[in-house]
Amino acid sequence: MLNMTEFAQWLNDELMRLGWRQADLVRATGISRAGISLLINGQIRPAPQTVMQLSRVFKVPPDFIMRKVGYLPPREEKGDPTLEEVNFKYAMLPDDKKKLVLDYLDFLIGRYKIDDGNNSIKKVE
């Protein structure tokens, strides 16, 4: 049987990060209390449907969890996990929110500045 320690540790870390108990995860996913307990203790491998539920609740790409539990092989290349998370979350946004995110990123990298004189944001030329 596949060693589920890494997945169980990740799941426990996510619960701690959110300040959740098992009951909170049961409510958020619809997975039974017994099923959540088995997952948290690393005793079972989550079914693909469970992976999708956990992906939705924790807002991580499904392939991230699928790699942790062995459904997919580890990544060969060392990608930036933060960038992968940003891409995943960006893809979930409606188009009007995507534009807002892009404008904010432009602001953060200095393409825009705040004009204190009239409380507006101006593009840096």
N, C-alpha and C positions, 0 to 999 in steps of 0.2 A: 504494500500500500504506500502511496505517496506520503512523504513527510509533510504534514500540514502546519508545522510550527511557524514558518515565516508568515503564512496567511493568517493564522490565528493571532500572532503578535500584531500584525498590521491592523486586523479587525479590532482588537482590544485597544490599540493606540488611537484608532479613529473614534471609538466610543469615549475614551478619556478626553480626547481633544474637544469633542462636542459636549462633554459633561453628561453623557447619556448612560442609562442603565440598559440591561437586556430588554426590559419591558418597552423602552423607548424605541429600540430597534425593531421589536416585534410589531409595534404600532405603525412604524414608518414603512416597513416592508411587507407586512401581511404574512410573514413567515411565522410558523408556530414557535412557541417558547422553547419547546424541546429541540426544534431544528436550530434555533439561534444558539442555544446552549452547546449543542454538538459542534457547531461552527466555531464558536468562541474558544472551545477547548481543543480545537484541532482534531476532532474525532471523525469528521466526515469532510469530504470534498464537496463544495457547493455545486449544485446542478447548474447548467447554463442559464436557466431562467432565474435562479437565485443570484447568479453573477450579475445579470441585468438589473435586478432589483437593488442590489447593493451598489452598483454603479450609479444608478439614479439617485439613491439616497445620499451617497457620499460625494456625488458629483465628480467622479473620476471616469476616465475612459474604460469601457468594458474590457478592452485588451489588457489594461494594467492588471486587473484582477485575474483575468484568464492566464496571464503569465505567472502570477503568484501561485496559482493552484495547479499549474502544469498543463492546462488545455492548449496553451501556445508555448513555443520554445522561448527561451530568454532572447532578448534583443542582441543582435550581433554588434551593432554600432552603439556607441555611447551617446545617445541623444540627451538633450537638456530636458529633464522631467518637468521642470517648471513651464517650459515652452509648450510641451505636450499638453499639460493641464490647461494652459491659456487657450491653446487651439481648440481643445475639446469644449471648454466653456463658451468660447466665442461662437462656435458652430451652433450652440443651443440658443443663441440670442435671436430675436426677431431683427429684421433689417434696420429698423430705425434705431435700435439699441446698438447695433454694430457700428453705425456711423458715429454715435456718441462715444463709444469706446475708442475708435480711431482718433477722434478729435482730442480726447483726453490724453492718449498716448503722444500725440503731437505736442500737446501742452507740456507734458512731462519731459520730453526730450528737447524742449527749448524752441520749437518752431512757432510757438505762440508766447506772448507775455501779457501780463495783466497791466492794463493802463489804469493806474490809480486815479488819474484825473477825472475820468468819466465812468469808472467802474465797468470797464469792458475788457474784452480779450482781443488783442491785435496779433495778426500774423507777422512774424519777423521775416523781413525780406532779405 
